[in-house]
């Protein structure tokens, strides 16, 4: 078998969805930190979004399976917790995908700037806690729809 280029592997990993937000890939999420060949072994370094994230194991299994589906059997996954993941690692493409899906992307200024559904800026926080620990629940005062906001970390 010909050893695939790391650029091709990054492309394969970009098709692996986050299990909690399936419209965004693990690459767009920014948790794939490195892909490199060490001899004949492919080493993929991942940084969980936070140490207690319940999706980390599922993500690791999905990454390994995606690589095996492309014929790579000698794969090592390395979990790296430092530096810790931050929402700044989300790609611009990932932020746009979140918003199109109805989740307001993280905003360091302290909350969503607009409703991801109607684009109104007339929004209010309902709860600091949303459907997953990394999200809060907000509502648009114009269209009255509730929506998740991806918290800054």
Secondary structure, 3 states (H helix, E strand, C coil): CCCCCHHHHHHHHCCCECCCCCCCEHHHHCCEEEEEEECCEEEEEECCCCCCCCCHHHHHHHHHHHHHHCCCCCEEEEECCCCCCCHHHCCHHHHHHHHHHCEECCCCCCCCCCCCCCCCCCEEEEECCCCCCCEEEEEECCCCCEEEEECCC
